[in-house]
Amino acid sequence: MPPQPPPPPAHSSAAHDPSGRPLPLKLLRRGKVRDVYELPPDDQGGRVLMVASDRISAFDVVMPTPIPGKGRLLTQIAAWWFGFIERKRLASSHLLSTSVDDLPGGLVADASVREYLTGRISICRACRVIPIECVVRGYLEGSGWKEYQAGGSVCGVVLPKGLRQCDRLPEPIFTPATKATEGHDENISFEQAAEAVGLDTMSVVRDYSLAIYSAAAAHALERGIIIADTKFEFGVPIEEDAKQGRVWTPPMIIDEALTPDSSRFWPADGYEPGRAQQSFDKQFLREHLEGLVAAGAWDKQPPGPALPADVVAGTLEKYRAARDRLCV
């Protein structure tokens, strides 16, 4: 698959499984990793089908080399966390099922299509997406570390002086970002986010995000993993959103939750602030790519470079290790 594939028009069904057959569904959106299709509604309302591909992105560029099996791992991890979030009553999720048996029969009549979709689908409630990335940081790394170095704050949150790279913060902070359809997300303040989508909405998703992060971080730490930061997305079911006179409907968590694609996972036994950490996430891939950048072999612009076999295998093993340690 070419890097950075442009999304097809909304009416197109030209999205394919690896055998080259188009899925007989309306393609709503092609993301960096997931493809989203329209499903027939059930008696509760609209539904969508998310298919997690084996594509991988870094620095907002989709690599031309897939990570075989990554889509299934992502689906397993996200589904487990959605269940965790709902069991803890931290928020409701859009996830309805991950079973191909719950798809329309005609879609999986072809054995090769059924085989491809098995383990990598999420049948979800159709939602209007709240266009803000809800980022929670418990530790100072990535763009937050760069922003802190420049001005002593992250997304308008003033932090204590003298913090080191990867230091644990006094308490987790909510640092929203724009949800860019292309290019890089941009860190913004809570006030800017509230201007974009409303104070009530942002207050609720901030509280949800902090509560989910705190519960997940405690769970992970018991299993030897630090969740340094993560990002969530929220939406409102389309049927509820369309009701006349309805002032506010509680958002639900959508897309994915607490996967290696959306989080930084560090082994707790090797944690040492003041330097970059080893990880169970895409950092393994990022470090390889940063080496190419340093050598002048890539400029962080599309197309991405082909990935060697050891990077593909190492990345997959990081994702598998995160699943095995966290999803229990």
Sequence and secondary structure as in RCSB ss.txt:
>XXXX:A:sequence
MPPQPPPPPAHSSAAHDPSGRPLPLKLLRRGKVRDVYELPPDDQGGRVLMVASDRISAFDVVMPTPIPGKGRLLT
QIAAWWFGFIERKRLASSHLLSTSVDDLPGGLVADASVREYLTGRISICRACRVIPIECVVRGYLEGSGWKEYQA
GGSVCGVVLPKGLRQCDRLPEPIFTPATKATEGHDENISFEQAAEAVGLDTMSVVRDYSLAIYSAAAAHALERGI
IIADTKFEFGVPIEEDAKQGRVWTPPMIIDEALTPDSSRFWPADGYEPGRAQQSFDKQFLREHLEGLVAAGAWDK
QPPGPALPADVVAGTLEKYRAARDRLCV
>XXXX:A:secstr
  SS     TT    B TTS B SS EEEE SSEEEEEEEEETTEEEEEEEE S  EETTEE SS  TTHHHHHH
HHHHHHHHHHHHTTS  BSEEE  GGGS GGGG SHHHHHHHTTSEEEEE EEE SEEEEEEEE  HHHHHHHHH
HSEETTEE  TT  TT EEEEEEE  EE  SSS   B  HHHHHHHH HHHHHHHHHHHHHHHHHHHHHHHHTTE
EEEEEEEEEEEEHHHHH TT      EEES  S TTTEEEEEGGG  TTS    SSTHHHHHHHHHHHHTTS  S
 SS     HHHHHHHHHHHHHHHHHH  
